Amino acid sequence: MIFLPPYAPDLNLIERYWRFFKKEILYGKYCQTFALIKQACDDCFAASNCHREALRSLLTDNFQIIDCA
């Protein structure tokens, strides 16, 4: 049995997607109103086909197996 840390964001796919989303939408950008933030989020989700290659390499289930023996 291999014990994982209580918080392992690299093993959780939604955490990986959230990190990508924040990098694309929020980092280094200023939105004056909540409506602009909401519009930027909606645009990112609508254009998910444009980010397909980046997400394909990020959202994979190929993890390194560590032998504890």
N, C-alpha and C positions, 0 to 999 in steps of 0.2 A: 504494500500500500504506500502510495506517495502522498504526503500531506502538502497541500498548497497553502500559501499565506492567506489570511482572512480577506485581504483585498488584493486582487491580482488583475488590474485593468488590462494588461496585455493578453490575458486569457479570455476576456469577455469581449465578444464581437461588437456589442452595442457601445462599449466604452471606446473601442477603436473608431467606430463610425462617428461618435460624438466628438472625439479629438479631431478627426478630419473635418467635420462640419464646423467646429469652432475655428479651425485654421483658415478655412475658406471664407467664412462669413464674418467672424467677429474680430480676429486679430488685426490690429493696425487700422481699423475702420471706425468712424464715428457716425452714429445716426442720431439725429436731433430729436426724433420722436419715436415712440413705440411702433407706430404705423410703418415707419421706414424699416425698422428692425424686422417686423413681421413680414413685410414685402420681400426683404432680402432673404429671409428663411424660406418663404414660399418659392421664390425664384430658384434657390439652390435645390430644393426638392424637385421642382419641375424640370430642372436641367440635369437630373441625375444621370442621364445617358451621356452627357458630356464628360462626366467624371468616371465613366465606367472602368477605364484602364487603371486609374489610381485606386479605385475601390476594389477592383479585382485582386490586386496585389496586397492590399491592406486587409481585406476581410477573407482570410483564408484560415483553414483549420489545420494547417501543417505546423505542428508544434514539435519541438525537440523533446525527445523522451530521455530523461536522465535516470541512469541506473544508480540506485542508492546503495547497492551492495558493495 
